[in-house]
Amino acid sequence: MDHTVGRVGAGVTGAAVLCFTVSMLFGFFADTLFYSCLSSMFIALGYVLFVGALAAANPQRRAAGLAAIAFAAVYAAIILLVYFAEVTTVRMNAALSAEALSLISYGVAGSLFFNYDLLGYGLMALSTFFAGWALQPKDGGDRALRALLMIHGVFFLSGLIVPMLPVFTEGAGGTDLLGTLLLEFWCAYFLPVCILGYRYFAKAAREAA
């Protein structure tokens, strides 16, 4: 059952990352913020399943697994709040003032919720680090997955520190392009994690059969 949860989690996360990639690319030509936010919500939901299954598969590294789950849960809570606010309150209330949007709109670079989003993905990175620590590789594909998960942990520092710097602030030149390029790079990095994660659980299910 844990292997099934892991495959579902990795599959949902991978599909959502792919949808997010496409929506960001089309964002150069149309307003695709709603689709980007919606797909990001499913990234969070799938990732929690994925990490939970990883932790359950390696009880001998229980502390690292529990840390990965804890940080994943906080990440998911932040991300779901940020994007749910964007696709509901922000999208449906045209009367919101610029001051209100500067707080609760993810689409406004440097807003409070935009910074919460960066913090959320920073905590996701911390979760992947501990998830990689918890994973016990058996072959080259597993070792690649473990390396990608742990290296991804470096993004914790950027998610924590960048909101404190004048990078994504009003009037910062090239903010939209820079943000899109960074997100596309993240997608290109994380999609292999999902593919290797699905392989990991599929292989474990075959071995247990």
MARDRENRO-866742 format. One line per field, with one value per atom (N, C-alpha, C): residue in one letter; atom name; y, z, x. Coordinates in pm, 1 decimal. Atoms other than C-alpha are relative to their C-alpha. Layout:
REM residues N
r c(A:...)
a c(CA:...)
v c(Y:...)
w c(Z:...)
u c(X:...)
REM end
This chain:
REM residues 209
r c(M:M:M:D:D:D:H:H:H:T:T:T:V:V:V:G:G:G:R:R:R:V:V:V:G:G:G:A:A:A:G:G:G:V:V:V:T:T:T:G:G:G:A:A:A:A:A:A:V:V:V:L:L:L:C:C:C:F:F:F:T:T:T:V:V:V:S:S:S:M:M:M:L:L:L:F:F:F:G:G:G:F:F:F:F:F:F:A:A:A:D:D:D:T:T:T:L:L:L:F:F:F:Y:Y:Y:S:S:S:C:C:C:L:L:L:S:S:S:S:S:S:M:M:M:F:F:F:I:I:I:A:A:A:L:L:L:G:G:G:Y:Y:Y:V:V:V:L:L:L:F:F:F:V:V:V:G:G:G:A:A:A:L:L:L:A:A:A:A:A:A:A:A:A:N:N:N:P:P:P:Q:Q:Q:R:R:R:R:R:R:A:A:A:A:A:A:G:G:G:L:L:L:A:A:A:A:A:A:I:I:I:A:A:A:F:F:F:A:A:A:A:A:A:V:V:V:Y:Y:Y:A:A:A:A:A:A:I:I:I:I:I:I:L:L:L:L:L:L:V:V:V:Y:Y:Y:F:F:F:A:A:A:E:E:E:V:V:V:T:T:T:T:T:T:V:V:V:R:R:R:M:M:M:N:N:N:A:A:A:A:A:A:L:L:L:S:S:S:A:A:A:E:E:E:A:A:A:L:L:L:S:S:S:L:L:L:I:I:I:S:S:S:Y:Y:Y:G:G:G:V:V:V:A:A:A:G:G:G:S:S:S:L:L:L:F:F:F:F:F:F:N:N:N:Y:Y:Y:D:D:D:L:L:L:L:L:L:G:G:G:Y:Y:Y:G:G:G:L:L:L:M:M:M:A:A:A:L:L:L:S:S:S:T:T:T:F:F:F:F:F:F:A:A:A:G:G:G:W:W:W:A:A:A:L:L:L:Q:Q:Q:P:P:P:K:K:K:D:D:D:G:G:G:G:G:G:D:D:D:R:R:R:A:A:A:L:L:L:R:R:R:A:A:A:L:L:L:L:L:L:M:M:M:I:I:I:H:H:H:G:G:G:V:V:V:F:F:F:F:F:F:L:L:L:S:S:S:G:G:G:L:L:L:I:I:I:V:V:V:P:P:P:M:M:M:L:L:L:P:P:P:V:V:V:F:F:F:T:T:T:E:E:E:G:G:G:A:A:A:G:G:G:G:G:G:T:T:T:D:D:D:L:L:L:L:L:L:G:G:G:T:T:T:L:L:L:L:L:L:L:L:L:E:E:E:F:F:F:W:W:W:C:C:C:A:A:A:Y:Y:Y:F:F:F:L:L:L:P:P:P:V:V:V:C:C:C:I:I:I:L:L:L:G:G:G:Y:Y:Y:R:R:R:Y:Y:Y:F:F:F:A:A:A:K:K:K:A:A:A:A:A:A:R:R:R:E:E:E:A:A:A:A:A:A)
a c(N:CA:C:N:CA:C:N:CA:C:N:CA:C:N:CA:C:N:CA:C:N:CA:C:N:CA:C:N:CA:C:N:CA:C:N:CA:C:N:CA:C:N:CA:C:N:CA:C:N:CA:C:N:CA:C:N:CA:C:N:CA:C:N:CA:C:N:CA:C:N:CA:C:N:CA:C:N:CA:C:N:CA:C:N:CA:C:N:CA:C:N:CA:C:N:CA:C:N:CA:C:N:CA:C:N:CA:C:N:CA:C:N:CA:C:N:CA:C:N:CA:C:N:CA:C:N:CA:C:N:CA:C:N:CA:C:N:CA:C:N:CA:C:N:CA:C:N:CA:C:N:CA:C:N:CA:C:N:CA:C:N:CA:C:N:CA:C:N:CA:C:N:CA:C:N:CA:C:N:CA:C:N:CA:C:N:CA:C:N:CA:C:N:CA:C:N:CA:C:N:CA:C:N:CA:C:N:CA:C:N:CA:C:N:CA:C:N:CA:C:N:CA:C:N:CA:C:N:CA:C:N:CA:C:N:CA:C:N:CA:C:N:CA:C:N:CA:C:N:CA:C:N:CA:C:N:CA:C:N:CA:C:N:CA:C:N:CA:C:N:CA:C:N:CA:C:N:CA:C:N:CA:C:N:CA:C:N:CA:C:N:CA:C:N:CA:C:N:CA:C:N:CA:C:N:CA:C:N:CA:C:N:CA:C:N:CA:C:N:CA:C:N:CA:C:N:CA:C:N:CA:C:N:CA:C:N:CA:C:N:CA:C:N:CA:C:N:CA:C:N:CA:C:N:CA:C:N:CA:C:N:CA:C:N:CA:C:N:CA:C:N:CA:C:N:CA:C:N:CA:C:N:CA:C:N:CA:C:N:CA:C:N:CA:C:N:CA:C:N:CA:C:N:CA:C:N:CA:C:N:CA:C:N:CA:C:N:CA:C:N:CA:C:N:CA:C:N:CA:C:N:CA:C:N:CA:C:N:CA:C:N:CA:C:N:CA:C:N:CA:C:N:CA:C:N:CA:C:N:CA:C:N:CA:C:N:CA:C:N:CA:C:N:CA:C:N:CA:C:N:CA:C:N:CA:C:N:CA:C:N:CA:C:N:CA:C:N:CA:C:N:CA:C:N:CA:C:N:CA:C:N:CA:C:N:CA:C:N:CA:C:N:CA:C:N:CA:C:N:CA:C:N:CA:C:N:CA:C:N:CA:C:N:CA:C:N:CA:C:N:CA:C:N:CA:C:N:CA:C:N:CA:C:N:CA:C:N:CA:C:N:CA:C:N:CA:C:N:CA:C:N:CA:C:N:CA:C:N:CA:C:N:CA:C:N:CA:C:N:CA:C:N:CA:C:N:CA:C:N:CA:C:N:CA:C:N:CA:C:N:CA:C:N:CA:C:N:CA:C:N:CA:C:N:CA:C:N:CA:C:N:CA:C:N:CA:C:N:CA:C:N:CA:C:N:CA:C:N:CA:C:N:CA:C:N:CA:C:N:CA:C:N:CA:C:N:CA:C:N:CA:C:N:CA:C:N:CA:C:N:CA:C:N:CA:C:N:CA:C:N:CA:C:N:CA:C:N:CA:C:N:CA:C:N:CA:C:N:CA:C:N:CA:C:N:CA:C:N:CA:C)
v c(-121.3:0.0:126.0:-116.1:239.5:26.8:-16.5:174.0:66.6:-61.5:267.0:148.7:-140.7:589.6:76.2:-64.2:667.9:24.3:-16.0:607.9:107.4:-102.4:817.1:138.1:-128.9:1095.8:50.4:-39.5:1097.0:32.6:-24.2:1075.1:130.8:-125.8:1358.3:119.4:-109.9:1576.2:24.9:-14.8:1509.1:60.3:-53.3:1575.4:147.4:-138.9:1897.0:90.0:-76.5:2012.3:25.5:-15.7:1951.7:102.6:-98.8:2147.7:140.5:-130.2:2428.1:54.0:-40.3:2434.8:59.0:-44.3:2469.1:131.4:-122.3:2732.8:121.4:-111.1:2944.8:42.9:-32.8:2924.9:77.4:-70.2:3027.4:135.1:-126.9:3306.5:117.3:-107.7:3502.2:58.8:-42.7:3528.9:25.3:-16.2:3518.5:-6.6:5.5:3542.2:-142.7:140.2:3188.9:-17.6:5.9:3274.3:-100.2:93.4:3076.4:-144.1:136.9:2759.3:-30.7:19.2:2809.1:-26.7:17.6:2842.1:-134.1:126.3:2545.1:-119.1:111.0:2316.8:-4.1:-3.7:2433.1:-60.7:61.4:2327.4:-152.2:144.8:1976.1:-48.0:34.8:1980.0:-24.0:12.2:2034.0:-126.1:117.2:1763.9:-129.9:119.6:1507.4:-18.9:9.7:1589.5:-55.6:52.0:1520.5:-152.1:145.3:1172.9:-65.5:51.8:1116.6:-12.0:-0.6:1211.4:-93.8:92.0:1022.0:-143.5:135.9:705.1:-25.1:14.5:764.1:-24.9:15.8:799.9:-136.8:129.5:486.9:-115.6:106.8:284.6:-23.4:10.1:345.1:27.6:-24.0:307.0:7.1:-4.8:262.4:139.3:-140.8:629.7:87.0:-57.4:740.0:149.9:-141.4:1074.9:88.5:-76.3:1199.5:-2.1:10.9:1071.1:87.9:-84.0:1244.8:148.3:-139.4:1569.7:37.9:-25.7:1541.8:19.8:-12.4:1490.1:130.4:-122.4:1778.7:124.1:-116.2:2027.9:-2.0:11.2:1895.9:49.5:-42.2:1955.9:151.8:-145.9:2314.7:65.3:-48.8:2374.7:-5.6:16.4:2237.6:96.7:-91.7:2445.4:142.5:-135.9:2768.1:14.7:-7.4:2694.5:-3.5:8.7:2594.4:127.4:-126.8:2910.3:110.4:-103.8:3132.7:-12.8:16.8:2983.0:-7.7:0.2:2925.1:142.7:-141.1:3295.1:64.0:-59.9:3379.6:-40.3:46.3:3165.6:27.6:-31.3:3270.4:150.0:-138.7:3603.7:100.1:-96.3:3780.3:-1.7:10.1:3650.2:48.4:-28.2:3707.5:135.1:-128.8:4042.2:112.2:-107.9:4320.5:129.6:-123.8:4581.0:9.9:-5.5:4494.7:116.4:-114.9:4798.3:-44.9:30.5:4814.5:-37.2:31.0:4811.1:-143.5:137.2:4488.9:-100.0:90.8:4327.4:-10.5:2.6:4422.2:-91.7:93.8:4194.0:-143.2:135.3:3897.5:-56.1:51.5:3867.1:-57.6:63.0:3616.0:62.1:-58.3:3788.4:131.8:-126.2:4103.2:-33.4:32.3:4056.2:78.8:-64.7:4130.5:11.2:-5.2:4101.6:-98.5:88.5:3927.4:-146.1:137.2:3616.6:-50.1:36.7:3618.2:-46.4:37.5:3607.1:-127.5:125.9:3337.0:-117.2:103.8:3139.4:-41.6:30.7:3164.3:-76.2:71.0:3059.1:-143.6:134.3:2764.5:-91.8:84.4:2637.4:-20.7:21.2:2691.3:-116.2:110.6:2457.1:-131.7:121.0:2211.6:-51.5:39.0:2213.1:-66.1:60.7:2140.6:-140.3:131.1:1854.1:-98.9:91.7:1707.9:-42.9:36.1:1718.9:-116.7:107.0:1504.7:-125.6:115.9:1282.7:-77.0:64.7:1213.3:-69.8:59.9:1144.9:-130.7:118.2:894.3:-113.7:101.1:713.8:-86.8:93.5:403.0:-54.9:40.0:357.2:-142.7:137.3:13.5:-11.4:3.7:101.8:142.6:-130.6:388.7:99.9:-89.2:530.5:53.3:-42.8:539.8:99.9:-92.6:708.1:136.3:-126.3:971.4:73.6:-60.4:1031.4:60.3:-49.0:1065.6:126.2:-117.8:1311.6:121.3:-111.3:1524.0:54.8:-44.4:1535.4:81.3:-68.2:1637.2:129.6:-123.8:1890.7:105.6:-93.5:2044.5:74.1:-64.8:2125.6:134.9:-129.7:2413.8:114.3:-104.6:2604.0:53.6:-51.8:2639.9:138.4:-127.6:2922.1:113.4:-105.5:3115.3:31.2:-24.4:3067.9:80.1:-73.0:3205.2:140.1:-125.5:3486.0:96.2:-88.7:3619.5:97.5:-98.3:3773.6:116.0:-107.2:3979.4:97.6:-82.7:4126.8:74.3:-76.6:4390.4:-59.2:67.8:4137.7:5.3:0.0:4087.7:110.9:-115.0:4436.6:84.6:-87.5:4692.9:89.1:-82.4:4864.1:-70.5:75.7:4593.7:-42.5:27.6:4563.7:-147.7:138.0:4230.5:-103.2:92.4:4077.3:-116.2:105.1:3885.0:-101.8:89.8:3742.6:-81.6:70.6:3654.5:-107.5:94.8:3487.8:-119.9:108.4:3284.4:-92.5:81.4:3167.8:-86.1:76.1:3062.7:-115.6:104.1:2870.9:-111.0:101.5:2696.3:-85.6:75.7:2596.6:-97.8:87.8:2457.3:-119.1:108.3:2255.7:-102.2:89.4:2113.5:-84.3:73.8:2010.2:-100.6:83.3:1866.4:-110.4:104.0:1669.4:-134.5:127.1:1405.6:-61.9:52.0:1376.2:-82.3:69.2:1277.8:-130.1:119.9:1032.7:-108.0:96.5:866.4:-48.4:40.2:866.0:-104.4:98.8:683.0:-133.1:121.4:435.3:-71.3:56.3:384.0:-83.9:71.3:284.1:-113.5:108.5:81.1:-119.2:107.1:-117.2:-69.3:58.2:-165.3:-87.1:79.9:-291.7:-133.2:124.7:-547.7:-93.7:82.1:-667.5:-61.0:50.1:-705.0:-102.0:91.5:-903.8:-145.9)
w c(0.0:0.0:0.0:-3.2:83.6:-137.7:133.1:-260.7:-94.2:82.9:-421.5:31.2:-40.0:-221.4:-56.7:53.6:-326.6:-149.0:145.2:-694.7:-33.4:23.7:-678.8:30.6:-36.9:-498.3:-101.9:99.6:-742.3:-132.9:127.1:-1040.6:-0.4:-9.5:-923.1:0.8:-6.4:-838.6:-136.6:131.3:-1174.2:-102.2:94.0:-1372.0:29.1:-37.4:-1177.4:-35.6:38.9:-1233.1:-150.5:145.5:-1605.9:-39.1:27.5:-1608.6:37.4:-43.0:-1416.8:-100.9:101.0:-1669.3:-122.9:119.9:-1960.9:26.2:-30.5:-1788.4:10.2:-9.3:-1713.9:-138.2:136.0:-2077.4:-74.5:64.1:-2203.3:66.4:-69.7:-1946.8:-70.3:78.9:-2189.0:-98.7:103.0:-2421.3:53.4:-57.3:-2191.9:151.9:-145.7:-1828.7:43.6:-40.8:-1699.2:150.3:-143.1:-1330.5:71.0:-63.4:-1234.7:-16.7:28.2:-1398.8:69.9:-71.4:-1248.0:147.9:-141.7:-900.7:24.9:-16.5:-946.3:-8.8:13.5:-1066.4:118.7:-115.5:-778.0:123.5:-111.3:-531.3:-7.0:15.5:-675.5:17.4:-30.8:-656.0:149.4:-145.7:-281.0:49.4:-43.8:-238.8:-35.9:41.8:-439.3:75.7:-67.3:-268.6:141.7:-135.1:79.0:-3.1:15.5:-36.3:-31.5:42.7:-200.0:117.2:-112.7:108.1:111.0:-101.6:343.3:-31.5:41.7:142.6:10.7:-13.6:133.4:145.4:-142.0:510.7:50.5:-44.8:562.0:-52.8:61.0:333.7:70.8:-63.7:554.0:149.9:-143.8:924.1:79.6:-72.1:1024.0:-2.0:-0.8:936.8:32.3:-36.5:1113.8:28.0:-35.7:1243.7:-124.6:124.0:897.1:-74.3:66.6:755.5:64.2:-70.2:1022.7:-23.8:29.1:965.5:-140.6:137.6:591.2:-6.1:-1.6:659.9:65.1:-72.0:907.3:-86.6:85.5:671.4:-122.9:114.5:382.8:38.1:-44.8:586.5:13.4:-13.0:667.8:-137.6:138.4:303.1:-66.5:65.1:182.3:57.1:-62.8:433.2:-52.2:48.8:326.1:-145.7:143.6:-46.2:-29.1:23.7:-31.4:41.3:-42.4:161.6:-101.9:95.6:-81.3:-130.6:131.9:-399.8:6.8:-13.9:-268.4:10.6:-7.1:-180.0:-138.2:132.3:-530.8:-95.1:95.6:-720.5:48.1:-51.2:-497.6:27.1:-43.2:-312.8:-98.0:87.9:-538.7:-139.4:136.8:-869.9:-12.9:10.6:-789.2:55.8:-60.8:-611.6:-70.6:78.0:-859.4:79.0:-77.9:-588.5:96.7:-91.2:-397.6:-36.1:22.2:-354.8:-27.1:24.5:-455.1:130.6:-129.4:-85.9:42.4:-35.2:-32.2:-86.3:90.0:-337.2:35.0:-36.9:-213.8:118.7:-111.2:81.3:-39.9:16.6:-42.4:-141.2:136.7:-415.9:-30.0:42.3:-519.8:-130.1:128.3:-860.2:10.4:-21.6:-708.9:60.8:-48.4:-676.9:126.2:-124.9:-324.1:99.0:-93.6:-169.3:114.8:-114.6:165.3:-40.9:39.4:6.4:-101.2:90.5:-266.2:81.5:-85.5:7.8:78.6:-63.6:191.0:-95.4:100.8:-133.2:-7.3:2.5:-144.2:125.2:-124.6:219.8:-6.4:11.9:146.8:-81.8:82.9:-132.0:64.0:-76.8:92.6:97.2:-92.2:345.9:-75.5:82.7:65.5:-26.4:25.1:-12.7:123.6:-123.3:350.9:16.8:-5.0:332.6:-94.2:94.9:23.2:50.3:-54.8:197.3:97.0:-97.4:484.1:-64.1:71.9:243.8:-67.1:59.9:57.9:103.9:-109.7:388.7:43.9:-45.2:478.1:-101.7:106.3:144.2:2.1:7.9:125.8:-142.4:141.5:-239.9:-18.6:32.6:-396.0:-136.3:131.5:-747.1:-45.0:49.3:-964.7:-7.0:6.1:-1017.3:136.0:-136.4:-642.5:49.6:-42.6:-585.1:-66.2:68.0:-845.7:66.8:-69.4:-671.3:132.3:-130.0:-335.3:-16.2:23.5:-475.1:-38.2:41.4:-644.6:117.0:-115.8:-327.3:96.4:-97.9:-104.5:-55.6:60.6:-348.0:-6.0:3.0:-380.3:132.5:-130.3:-10.3:4.9:4.9:-103.7:-21.8:27.5:-222.0:127.1:-126.3:143.1:31.4:-31.4:183.0:-84.4:86.4:-117.7:37.3:-39.1:-9.0:127.5:-126.3:333.9:-13.0:2.6:240.0:-108.0:111.1:-98.6:34.0:-34.3:42.9:84.8:-82.1:273.8:-82.5:86.9:-22.2:-102.2:98.5:-275.9:-140.2:128.8:-558.1:-65.6:52.8:-609.2:68.3:-57.0:-520.2:-111.2:98.4:-693.8:-64.3:72.8:-962.9:-33.9:32.8:-984.1:-146.2:143.4:-1352.2:-32.0:44.7:-1525.7:98.5:-103.3:-1225.2:-58.0:56.6:-1428.5:-78.7:80.1:-1673.2:88.1:-90.2:-1398.3:77.6:-76.4:-1192.0:-83.9:88.7:-1487.8:-32.3:31.6:-1581.6:118.4:-119.3:-1225.0:23.7:-19.4:-1204.5:-103.9:103.7:-1535.7:31.5:-41.2:-1409.8:111.4:-108.7:-1094.6:-54.3:59.2:-1301.5:-69.3:70.5:-1516.4:98.8:-103.0:-1197.1:70.1:-86.7:-1007.5:-74.0:74.5:-1284.6:4.3:-13.9:-1283.3:139.4:-134.8:-906.1:3.2:2.9:-969.2:-80.2:83.6:-1244.6:73.9:-74.6:-1035.8:125.1:-115.9:-735.1:-37.8:47.4:-933.2:-27.2:28.1:-1049.9:130.2:-129.2:-689.5:60.7:-60.9:-568.0:-88.8:91.1:-877.9:16.8:-18.1:-829.8:135.7:-133.0:-459.5:0.4:7.0:-541.0:-69.6:70.6:-785.7:90.1:-88.1:-529.4:113.2:-110.1:-263.9:-46.4:53.4:-495.1:9.3)
u c(82.2:0.0:85.3:-89.8:285.3:59.3:-57.4:432.2:-101.0:104.0:99.9:-13.0:7.0:81.1:119.9:-119.4:437.4:-8.4:14.2:365.5:-103.5:102.6:47.8:56.2:-57.5:232.1:100.1:-99.9:522.9:-66.1:69.3:285.8:-76.6:76.0:59.8:94.7:-96.2:358.2:63.1:-62.5:525.1:-94.9:98.2:206.6:-27.5:25.3:146.5:118.7:-119.1:506.4:-0.6:6.6:461.3:-105.5:105.2:134.5:45.6:-50.9:301.7:101.4:-98.6:586.7:-68.5:72.1:344.5:-72.9:74.7:132.3:92.0:-94.8:439.7:48.7:-42.9:552.2:-108.8:110.5:208.1:-26.4:16.4:219.4:66.4:-60.5:437.2:-100.0:94.8:137.2:-141.1:134.0:-168.1:9.4:4.5:-273.1:-31.2:16.9:-221.0:23.7:-29.8:-177.8:-90.8:93.8:-490.5:48.3:-44.2:-355.9:132.0:-126.6:-10.4:-25.5:32.0:-160.1:-67.7:72.2:-392.6:94.9:-95.5:-113.3:95.8:-89.6:107.9:-65.8:72.4:-161.8:10.2:-10.4:-147.2:144.0:-139.3:233.6:13.1:-7.5:196.3:-69.8:75.7:-68.7:73.0:-72.3:125.2:128.9:-128.9:451.8:-14.1:20.4:312.0:-16.4:14.9:204.8:134.3:-130.0:542.7:96.4:-93.7:743.6:-46.9:50.9:514.4:35.4:-34.1:571.6:150.0:-145.1:948.2:38.6:-31.3:957.2:-43.4:50.3:746.0:84.1:-79.2:973.3:132.6:-130.7:1277.1:-11.1:20.7:1180.1:129.5:-126.7:1544.6:62.2:-43.5:1597.8:-121.1:129.0:1283.7:8.9:-12.1:1410.2:4.9:-9.2:1505.5:-133.2:128.9:1176.7:-105.2:97.0:970.5:27.2:-34.7:1160.2:-46.5:44.0:1088.9:-150.8:145.7:717.0:-42.8:37.5:700.6:20.1:-25.0:861.6:-90.1:91.3:648.5:-139.3:132.4:332.3:-8.0:-0.3:429.8:4.7:-6.3:524.5:-136.9:129.7:191.6:-102.6:95.9:-6.3:19.6:-28.0:166.2:-40.8:27.0:138.8:-149.4:143.5:-226.7:-71.0:60.0:-315.2:28.0:-39.2:-123.4:-78.1:62.0:-264.7:-151.5:145.1:-615.5:-52.5:38.1:-631.2:4.7:-16.7:-511.1:-112.9:101.4:-764.5:-142.2:133.4:-1055.0:-12.6:19.2:-1042.3:58.5:-66.3:-793.2:-61.8:51.2:-929.1:-144.2:142.3:-1296.8:-42.3:34.6:-1280.8:74.2:-62.6:-1208.7:9.7:1.3:-1268.1:117.9:-114.0:-951.4:91.9:-87.5:-728.8:142.9:-141.3:-364.5:70.4:-60.3:-276.1:-31.8:38.6:-471.7:74.8:-70.3:-315.9:147.9:-141.7:30.5:25.8:-12.7:-38.8:-35.5:53.3:-242.2:10.0:-7.5:-174.3:137.5:-124.2:89.1:50.6:-37.8:85.7:72.8:-72.4:238.4:135.9:-134.5:614.3:32.0:-36.0:728.4:-114.1:112.0:381.0:23.2:-15.1:339.3:-18.8:24.7:191.1:103.5:-108.8:457.2:120.9:-112.6:719.6:-29.4:38.5:525.5:23.1:-19.5:538.4:146.8:-143.6:917.7:41.4:-30.4:935.7:-51.5:56.5:708.0:87.8:-86.3:929.5:136.9:-122.4:1230.3:-15.8:26.8:1071.4:-16.0:6.3:996.0:141.7:-138.8:1368.1:60.9:-49.3:1446.7:-58.2:64.3:1198.3:67.5:-64.5:1363.5:138.1:-131.3:1701.3:-13.0:17.7:1574.7:-59.1:53.3:1380.3:113.3:-116.3:1704.6:85.3:-75.0:1876.2:-66.5:73.6:1603.3:5.8:4.6:1623.1:126.1:-112.6:1841.7:6.9:-5.3:1947.2:48.8:-39.8:1980.6:66.2:-63.0:2095.8:30.7:-40.3:2213.6:-114.3:114.8:1865.5:-38.0:29.7:1803.0:104.4:-106.0:2138.7:-17.5:26.0:2051.9:-115.5:114.1:1717.7:44.0:-47.3:1888.4:83.8:-83.9:2143.3:-84.9:85.8:1876.6:-80.4:78.0:1667.1:86.2:-84.5:1956.6:57.3:-51.4:2104.7:-108.9:113.1:1759.3:-15.0:7.0:1789.7:68.3:-69.6:2020.3:-98.9:99.0:1711.2:-64.8:54.2:1610.2:55.7:-64.2:1859.9:-56.8:54.1:1728.4:-143.1:137.9:1366.7:-10.4:0.2:1453.5:57.5:-74.9:1693.3:-46.8:36.5:1574.5:-112.2:104.1:1251.5:50.2:-56.8:1472.4:84.0:-82.8:1662.1:-86.4:78.1:1543.9:8.4:-3.5:1512.7:-136.6:135.7:1138.5:-80.7:69.6:1020.5:-57.4:62.4:805.3:105.3:-94.9:1007.6:128.9:-121.3:1271.7:-6.7:2.3:1356.8:14.8:-11.5:1300.6:-49.1:45.0:1124.5:-78.5:84.9:864.9:82.3:-82.6:1119.2:92.3:-90.9:1366.2:-74.7:78.2:1096.2:-41.3:42.0:970.1:116.3:-117.5:1319.5:42.6:-36.6:1392.5:-97.4:101.1:1066.2:13.7:-19.7:1130.7:123.1:-118.4:1475.3:-36.8:41.4:1316.2:-80.4:79.6:1067.8:88.9:-92.6:1348.6:79.9:-74.2:1527.0:-89.9:82.9:1232.1:-74.6:70.7:1063.4:74.0:-71.9:1342.6:-14.1:23.0:1290.2:-128.6:129.3:929.2:8.9:-14.5:1022.1:78.4:-80.5:1292.3:-73.8:79.2:1059.1:-103.4:97.3:791.5:70.1:-78.2:1057.3:36.3:-40.2:1171.8:-112.5:112.2:825.6:-51.1:40.0:740.9:93.4:-99.4:1061.7:-20.7:22.9:989.4:-124.8:122.4:639.5:26.3:-33.2:780.6:79.6:-84.2:1034.8:-82.2:83.6:763.0:-102.8:102.8:533.2:45.0)
REM end
